[in-house]
Amino acid sequence: MHLNPSTPRIGVMILNFNGLKWLEPVYESIEAQIDADIVVYLVDNGSSDESLTLTRERYPQVRIIAMPGNLGFAMAYNMATPIAFDDGCDWVVWANNDILLMPDCVSQMVSAAQSDPTIGIVGPAGLEWEGERPNRYMRSVHRASLEAMRARDPKPIPVDWVEGSFMMVSRVCFESVGPIDPVYFFYWEEIDYCRKARYQGWKVALAPAAVMRHYAGGTSQSNRSKAKGGKNRFDHLQSRNRYLYLLTDPEKGFAVNWWLTVAHFLARITRPGSKRLKHFPAELRAFVAAMAMWRTASSKWRRDRDMKPAPRCTGLSDELLADLEARFGPLP
């Protein structure tokens, strides 16, 4: 039930893959939220540890949405998000499991969101896992907002993007922008989603009075250790997806994006530094992999430019698709 008619219901969707050690702390920090109407979901990507057992036995109020395998960030949330909206949620939060929230984090995000009806995406400020220092994300991406964060200023700050570790998206924004693009699988998907939202006229806002801690890497740690290729595969995805993001900017022509992507690659491999030659082979592989996907990138660029929704899933086996449809119904 809603707390009152002016209090939106928030569906916090925690993505998990063998992240047992993170779940109890994050559940407890969500339960400690004040002045917020929250429904908690565990979006599980086929964990083989005791994540589901812990949740069922100790946190029965958490709704489990189980995927048939590791679908990554985008596809898992694309399948799970409509369930939260069907449950009456007004906003969803796409959350990592390696986070801890200050007690008023969600209520401050809600206040920021309610201050402007054109805000479709809100993110909190971040502290390091230990101590009171703003984390690396804040110091690098939102340096201009550090003073507002220290002052716990309740006014939202328009930004280009917010981190996907705890990103709140309104139902109307999601229905307008559509699913997270599954071409990314993991990394850069939240930056791409924020760009698409801004392209369609939505505002992305940082709520400096909303504060959380993000361990950074905890969610991908299990993915890295369990996935074929391990750490190298995920480092490759991170670099490749950066080039895909540059290739698909809907505000520029595709040919312009192509040349800017080439220029970005050349700038990275010629920048000063002793590690430049060491990282060159990996950077080259990521660049070549992205450019080899030019047909996929061109289709995505055209889709984003025309403000058409991305598919919910892509690149899955027939068996996995059949399993998804059995669990969630027909996929468009």
Buried (B, 14 or more C-beta within 10 A) or exposed (E): EEEEEEBBBBBBBBBBBBBBBBBEBBBEBBEEBEEBBBBBBBBBBBBEBEBBEBBEEEBEEBBBBEBBBBBBBBBBBBBBBBBBBEEBBBBBBBBBBBBBBBBBBBBBBBBBBBEEEEBBBBBBBBBBBEEEEBBEBBEEBBEEBBEBBEEBBBEBBEBEBBBBBBBBBBBEBBEBBBBBBBBBBBBBBBBBBBBBBBBBEBBBBBBBBBBBBBBBEBBBBBBBEBBEEEEEBBBBBBBBBBBBBBBBBBEBEBEEBBEBBBEBBEEBBEEEEEEEEEBEEEBEBBBEBBBEBBEBBBEBBEBBBEBEBBBBBEEBEEEBEEBBEEEBEEEE
